[in-house]
Amino acid sequence: MSKVALKINIAGRTYPLNVPEAEAEAVNHAAAEINKAIDLLRKNYAVNDTQDLLAMSALQLLTKAKAEANHTVAEPNYADIEAALEALRQDLSTIQ
């Protein structure tokens, strides 16, 4: 898998990264979300320290991600149902 070089800007600092090409868009999106969270916190609270803003943003974004992960619908596992149906089919075929 090929890697791409990115320069990600978070809170006014640039971070050079080499990431798999398939992850480049996700990394850019994550950086944009972090910067958006920092800007919202800066506007809504009397916090100017970048370290504090980064910590608060990390906490906020991870909490949001965990909440969203808990609300995802799991793919049903039909193996048990199929096995039960097959056993029932076999039982019915012996009766006839």
Contacts in CASP RR format, 6 or more apart in sequence:
PFRMAT RR
TARGET T0000
AUTHOR 0000-0000-0000
METHOD contacts of the structure
MODEL  1
MSKVALKINIAGRTYPLNVPEAEAEAVNHAAAEINKAIDLLRKNYAVNDT
QDLLAMSALQLLTKAKAEANHTVAEPNYADIEAALEALRQDLSTIQ
1 20 0 8 1.000
1 21 0 8 1.000
1 22 0 8 1.000
2 20 0 8 1.000
2 21 0 8 1.000
3 18 0 8 1.000
3 19 0 8 1.000
3 20 0 8 1.000
3 21 0 8 1.000
4 18 0 8 1.000
4 19 0 8 1.000
4 20 0 8 1.000
4 21 0 8 1.000
4 24 0 8 1.000
5 16 0 8 1.000
5 17 0 8 1.000
5 18 0 8 1.000
6 16 0 8 1.000
6 17 0 8 1.000
6 18 0 8 1.000
6 19 0 8 1.000
6 24 0 8 1.000
6 27 0 8 1.000
6 28 0 8 1.000
7 14 0 8 1.000
7 15 0 8 1.000
7 16 0 8 1.000
7 17 0 8 1.000
8 14 0 8 1.000
8 15 0 8 1.000
8 16 0 8 1.000
8 17 0 8 1.000
8 27 0 8 1.000
8 28 0 8 1.000
8 31 0 8 1.000
9 15 0 8 1.000
9 31 0 8 1.000
9 35 0 8 1.000
10 31 0 8 1.000
10 34 0 8 1.000
10 35 0 8 1.000
10 38 0 8 1.000
10 54 0 8 1.000
11 34 0 8 1.000
11 35 0 8 1.000
11 38 0 8 1.000
11 50 0 8 1.000
11 53 0 8 1.000
11 54 0 8 1.000
17 27 0 8 1.000
19 27 0 8 1.000
33 61 0 8 1.000
34 54 0 8 1.000
34 57 0 8 1.000
34 58 0 8 1.000
34 61 0 8 1.000
37 56 0 8 1.000
37 57 0 8 1.000
37 60 0 8 1.000
37 61 0 8 1.000
38 50 0 8 1.000
38 53 0 8 1.000
38 54 0 8 1.000
38 57 0 8 1.000
41 47 0 8 1.000
41 53 0 8 1.000
41 56 0 8 1.000
41 57 0 8 1.000
41 60 0 8 1.000
42 48 0 8 1.000
42 53 0 8 1.000
47 53 0 8 1.000
47 56 0 8 1.000
END
